[in-house]
Amino acid sequence: MDTISLSGRSAPAGLGWLPDRPDVRDLTHESPEVRALLAESGSPSLRALAGDDAAEPPATADLREWFSPVEDQGDIGSCTANAACGIVEYFQRRSFGKHVEMSRLFLYKVTRQYLGLTGDTGAHLRSAMGALALFGVPPERYWPYDVAQFEADPPAFVFAYAQNFQALTYFRLDPANASGKEVLATVRRHLAAGVPSMFGFTVYNSIRRPAEAGEIPFPAKGESVAGGHAIVAVGYDDDKVIENPIDGKTTTGAFLIRNSWGESWGESGYGWLPYEYVLRGLAEDWWAMTAQEWIATAAFEE
């Protein structure tokens, strides 16, 4: 699996996102099932997502306060599992006020089994959520994160502790034929309403530079590709300016992202990715998830 060396980090950082094209069977934010679920929420902003006339979102959004501390995936390709578990932990914390660390290693293993893969192959985001809904995921303490055990089969008792997520609804925010501008607007509206999303993006070698600031520049001409990586969008800032030190070009507007390279990367594990990645097709495969029990709580009411 692809890795990338970062300044200030002794071991390479894992990547692991396998791009997956839209499928006609995918639920999207426009699917009747998804709209019906959001329409039942106690939150006016979530109910607005179920309609066609959602108001223009504010210039900034930031959901970090409800996320658990950023984890480190090490040098294996488990970024999709890290992203999915991070969003589950967000909803558990925001909806119920509790923090339970989910087993990222368990989800990475069962996702690859779900795909019929062996080895450190990385995974699709769609498959990570499918495995989450099918197998559930246990607390971290029952199947701790040890990169040396990434291929080990969890024993039966670990499956017994897996929390049931069969009621989970996951849906695509970038359906086929959606333009970059449409995807950008959709993701921003969901973030403003309190719905984070996970996605994959093409990693260029200029990402080595922002270890402290977490500002990932739009690639300069001629930069080499390091691989694909899955992360979580947890906010945005329409006025965020990021400069690529290679060519001096700047972009305005960026997503606040939650990485899985530990708290020493970026701002305690968080960083910024320019909107330009979405507009130019370098960030795709956008997914959100929710469940009735999460969004029906008073925590989402305004």
Helices and strands as residue ranges (DSSP letters): E 3-4, E 13-14, H 32-39, H 44-49, E 60-62, G 64-66, H 79-96, H 104-115, H 125-135, G 140-142, G 147-149, H 156-160, E 169-172, H 180-192, E 197-204, G 205-208, E 225-243, E 250-258, E 270-274, H 276-279, E 283-290, H 292-295, G 298-300
